[in-house]
């Protein structure tokens, strides 16, 4: 199981608002022809909250069929209660996950503090058949998994790392410095990828890798090799597209960018709507700036 490198949080294709397994597998097969370390299925960009448990299982199992044993399949499995999260991670493991990504519960955010999160993740990791990555994504959940909580969880033998999508470099640096050597800190923000690697991040799960995987892998490798001038220049070039497929246009923008880059993106699941013509035009312009002709 490798948790170093770049992992795309793959989109979930739908046809007539139903899971499109054939399109998902075609995307995964193409991703596996690149230098990606693996993939994440059922993450935030995979619209995980919009899928029912059976659909999630089928999506993960379909991806497993196209992810070879020397690459890592991460499957999102976060729910609101500890009990339902344990059930979700067991389903993910049965579908073939090498690792599960477990977002923070958030509905009762006023009562969710460090102690609650430490207890939650400890119980989940105790029960999980596969390793567990806690997932901090405050922009979506409104709660923060602190570096203190992660440092306490890092001693658990079934918690080998964490994904942090806060885009907070101080938080990333604290996660690296407060956890043992070998604990993997994966970042979820492509615009801060270079800087995150500079402070010790060991990998990235970023939406831009769904669209331009080779460029994101190159950025990671340049950053890790200390080729700072080249890495900074490539970071500068990638960042506008990275923002468009996340904070600017969201899942709809990511799927539109995938369509333009020749992947199967399609429309988000309702109630989310498709990207506007203006968004598609802007995305095509950024792809052109990266040397990619839009389909």
N, C-alpha and C positions, 0 to 999 in steps of 0.2 A: 504493500500500500504506500503510494507516494503522495505526499501533500505539499510538494515543492513544485513551483511552476505556475502555469496559467490554466484556469478552468473557465470555460464559458458557462454562465447560468442560462442554459438553453431555453428558448421560447417553446411554448406548447402550441403546435399548429392545430387549427380547427377547420373543419369543413362543414358548412351549414350549422355552426355552433356545436359540432360534435368532434371528439378527439380524432385526429387524423394520424393514425399510427404509421402509415406508409410514409407520409411526409416527414414525420419525426425521425424515422429510421434513416431516411435519405439524408437529412441534415446531419445526424450523428455520424454516418459513414463518411461524409465529407469532412467533418471536423477531425475524424480520426486519421485523415490523410495529412494532417498538419502536425506541428510540433507541440500541440496542446498536451498537457499532462493527464487530461481526463475531461470529464464534463460534470456539471451539476444539473440534475433534473428536479423539477418541482421546487425551484427557488422562487423568489419574488418575481423575477422576470419571466418565469414559467407559469405565472398566474395560479400558483398553487392553491390559494384560498378559493378559487373559482371551480376547482375540480372536486368531485366526490371521491370517497376512498377507493372505489373500484376503478375509476378513471386514473387515479394516481398510481395504483398498482400496475395497471396496464401500460401506462407511460413509462414507468421505471423498468418494467420487464422488457418492454420493446427496446429501450435504450441499451439494456444489458446485452441484448443479442448483437449489438453493433459495437460495443466497447470491449476491446480485447483485454485479456487478463493482465497485460503489462501496463494498462492505463487504469486510472481510478474513477469509479462511478460513485459520485456523491448524490444522495437523494434527500430532498427536503422532507422533514417529518415533524414540524412543529405544530402543536395544538395549544389550546388554552388551558387544559388541565394536565396534571402530571399523568393521570391514568390514561387519558386519551392520547397523550404524547407517546407513552410506552407502547400502546397498541399500534400507533403509527410507525414507530421505529421498527417494530417487529414485522409489520407488513412490508416496509421498505427492505429489510434484510431478506425476507422471503422472496422479494422480487429480484434480488441480486445485488443490492447496494454493498459497496465496500465500506462506506462511511455514511453516516446520516448527519444532516445539517438541521439543527433544532433552534428555531427562532425563539426569542423571549416571549412568553405569554405577556399580554398587554391590556386585556379588557378591563381588569380591575387595577389599573396602573397606580392608583393612590396607595394600594396596599403591597405593591410589588417592590420590595427593597432588596438589598444585597443578601440578607439572610434567606428571603423567600427564593431568590434565584439559585443560591448555593444549594439549598435543600432540593429544589426542583431538578436541577441538572445532576445532582448526585444520585437521586433516585432513578432518573432516566438512564444514566450511565450504568448504574448497577444492574438494571434490567435489560439493557440493550445487547443483542447478539453481536453487534458491530460497533466500532468506535463512533463516538459522538463529538460533533463540533458545535459548541454553542454559537449562536448567531446574534450579533448586536446590530440592529438596524433601526436606530432611533428616529430616522426620518419617516418611517412608516408606522412604527409602533408607539412612538411617544414615550418610550422608556429606555433607560440606558443600563447596559450591563457593564459595570465598572471594571477597571483593571484590577481592583482589589478582589472582586468576586472571581474573576478569571484566574488570578494568582492562587486563590484557594482551591479552585477546581482543577488546576493544572497538576496537582498531585494525584489525581484519580487515574488509575491505570487505563481506563477506557475513554479518557478525554485527551487526545493527542494534540489538540490545537483549538483555534478559535477563528471565526470569520468576523471581521469588524468592518461595517459599512458606514461608519460615522464620518469619514473623511477628516477626522481630527488627528493630526500628526502627533500631538502631545499624547493622545490616547494610545496610538500605535506604538510610540516609543516606550510608554509605560508598560504596555502589554509585553513587549520584548524584554524590557529590563527586569520586570517583576516575576517572570516565569522562568522555569529551568531551561538550560540548554537542551535543544532538541524539540522543545514545544513549538508548534508551527503557528505563526500568526499570518493569516491570510486576509488581504484587504479587499474591500468591495467597491473601491472608488478608483476608476481608471485615471481621472485627472490628477490623483495624488500617487500614482503607482511608482514613479521614479523616486519621489521623496520618501515613500514608505519603505521601499527596498533599502534606501540609504540609511534608514534608522533601524533596519533589521528584519523587515517583513520577509517571509520565506515563500510567499505565493500570492496569487490574486485570483479572485472570482469576480470578473467584471463583464458588464454587458457588452462593451466594445468588442470583446473577444468573440461574440456571436456573429459579428459583422466582418471584422478584419483580424481574424485570429493570428495570421502570420505576423502582422505588424505589432500586435500586442505581445506576442512571444518574443519578438525581436527587442522590443522595449524592455521587457523583463530581463532578458539575457544581457543586454548592454548595461543595464543598471547594476545587475549582480556582478558583472565583470569590472565595474568601476570605470567604464568608458563614459565619463560624465558628460562631456560636450556632445557626443553623439546621442546619448540617452536624453539629454535635455531638449535637443532639437526634435527628436522623434516624439517626445512627450508633448511638445508644443504643437506639433502637427496633428496628433491624435486627439488632443483634448476637446476641440470644438465638436467633433463627431461624438465623442464620449458623452458630452453634456446633452447633445440632442437626443440620444437614445436612452437617457435616464431622466434627469431633473427637468429638462425642457419639454420633451414630448412623451415621456413615459413609455409604457409597454407598446402603445400604438406606434410610437416613433421607432422603437426597436424593431418591431415587425416590418414596418415600412422599409427600414434600412436593410433588413435581411432580404426582403423581396428585391430591392435594388441591387444587392450584391449577389443575387442568384440563388439564395437559399429559399426555403419555404417558410414564409412569415405569415402572411394572411392577416385576417382581422382578429382583434382581441375578442374574448368571450364577453357577451353582453352582461352588464350594462355598459362596459367600456366601448367606445366607438373607435372607428378607424382614424388614422392620421389624416389631417386636412391636406388638400393639394399644395398649400403653401409650405407645410411641414415637409412633404415629400420633395418639393423642389429644393428646399434648403438642405435636406439630407443628401440629395443627389449632387448638389454643389460641393459638399464636404467630401463625399466619396471621390469626386473628380479631382479635388485638391490632393487626395491621397493616391491618385493614379488609378482609380477604379472606375470603370465606365458603368453607369447604372443600366440595369436591364429594363 
